[in-house]
């Protein structure tokens, strides 16, 4: 017989949906914060674009960054805003799971690599206690 509408998802699709929901739940609290574009507006397919949500009350936030289809650069320096240059932050890269500790002043030119074009990166940061 035919399968019902609700049980047709392939395991890979179900896993992708679960991952998307997990990331959304991690990102959602930051959407209440200050919003900053991270690059000058450029609609060309060779440009990177992205934005940052910063929660001053938590001294934490996220950056969501996109490398467009025809962008030749695999790495860009990203200038995060609302950061205290004198304190240390934990920085976590969603895709690799890499965690590092950076001085706030380093987040004014944080190197972000996106190997594939198009591609994207999500970065979380928070002030260390």
NORVENRA-V48438 format. One record per residue. N is the residue number from 1. PHI is phi in radians with two decimals (* if undefined). PSI is psi in radians with two decimals (* if undefined). Layout:
# NORVENRA-V48438
N,PHI,PSI / N,PHI,PSI
This chain:
# NORVENRA-V48438
1,*,3.02 / 2,-1.39,2.55 / 3,-1.39,2.60 / 4,-1.21,2.82 / 5,-1.03,-0.61 / 6,-1.42,-0.24 / 7,-2.00,0.47 / 8,-1.68,-0.12 / 9,-1.18,2.32 / 10,-1.23,2.70 / 11,-0.98,-0.65 / 12,-1.12,-0.69 / 13,-1.15,-0.78 / 14,-1.06,-0.71 / 15,-1.15,-0.70 / 16,-1.14,-0.73 / 17,-1.11,-0.76 / 18,-1.07,-0.74 / 19,-1.12,-0.74 / 20,-1.07,-0.76 / 21,-1.14,-0.71 / 22,-1.07,-0.80 / 23,-1.13,-0.75 / 24,-1.01,-0.75 / 25,-1.15,-0.51 / 26,-1.31,-0.60 / 27,-1.43,-0.62 / 28,-0.89,-0.77 / 29,-1.05,-0.47 / 30,-1.37,-0.32 / 31,-1.18,-0.19 / 32,-1.42,-0.16 / 33,-1.55,-2.95 / 34,-1.22,2.52 / 35,-1.96,2.27 / 36,-2.31,2.24 / 37,-1.23,2.53 / 38,-1.75,-0.23 / 39,-2.35,2.69 / 40,-1.06,2.54 / 41,-1.09,2.20 / 42,-2.69,1.94 / 43,-1.46,0.00 / 44,-1.19,2.69 / 45,-1.27,-0.13 / 46,-1.64,-0.07 / 47,-1.72,2.64 / 48,-1.50,2.69 / 49,-2.53,2.82 / 50,3.09,3.04 / 51,-2.61,2.88 / 52,-2.29,2.40 / 53,-1.94,2.20 / 54,-2.16,2.29 / 55,-1.82,1.74 / 56,-1.03,-0.57 / 57,-1.16,-0.47 / 58,-1.81,-0.23 / 59,0.86,0.93 / 60,-2.67,2.84 / 61,-3.14,-2.95 / 62,-2.38,2.71 / 63,-2.19,2.33 / 64,-2.05,2.09 / 65,-2.25,2.43 / 66,-2.19,2.34 / 67,-1.79,2.10 / 68,-1.33,2.94 / 69,-0.90,-0.75 / 70,-1.86,0.35 / 71,-1.33,2.13 / 72,-1.33,-0.42 / 73,-1.52,2.30 / 74,-1.59,-0.23 / 75,-2.37,2.41 / 76,-2.35,2.62 / 77,-1.51,2.18 / 78,-1.88,2.28 / 79,-1.71,1.77 / 80,-1.39,2.49 / 81,-1.86,2.82 / 82,1.29,0.25 / 83,-1.63,2.45 / 84,-1.48,2.01 / 85,-1.15,-0.30 / 86,-1.65,-0.09 / 87,-1.96,2.93 / 88,-1.70,2.50 / 89,-2.17,2.51 / 90,-1.53,2.26 / 91,-2.07,2.25 / 92,-2.19,2.26 / 93,-1.69,2.05 / 94,-0.97,-0.85 / 95,-1.18,-0.76 / 96,-1.61,-0.33 / 97,1.34,0.04 / 98,-1.07,2.36 / 99,-2.14,2.40 / 100,-2.57,2.83 / 101,-1.87,2.27 / 102,-2.27,2.50 / 103,-1.18,2.49 / 104,-0.89,-0.68 / 105,-1.10,-0.47 / 106,-1.22,-0.39 / 107,-1.37,-0.06 / 108,-1.33,-0.28 / 109,-2.62,1.10 / 110,-1.37,2.09 / 111,-1.23,2.21 / 112,-2.13,2.21 / 113,-1.89,2.32 / 114,-2.27,1.72 / 115,-1.11,-0.59 / 116,-1.78,2.60 / 117,-2.19,2.07 / 118,-1.30,2.78 / 119,-2.85,3.06 / 120,-2.62,2.89 / 121,-2.53,2.53 / 122,-2.12,2.27 / 123,-2.18,2.26 / 124,-1.85,2.55 / 125,-2.51,2.62 / 126,-2.68,2.54 / 127,-1.09,2.34 / 128,-1.31,2.47 / 129,-1.29,*
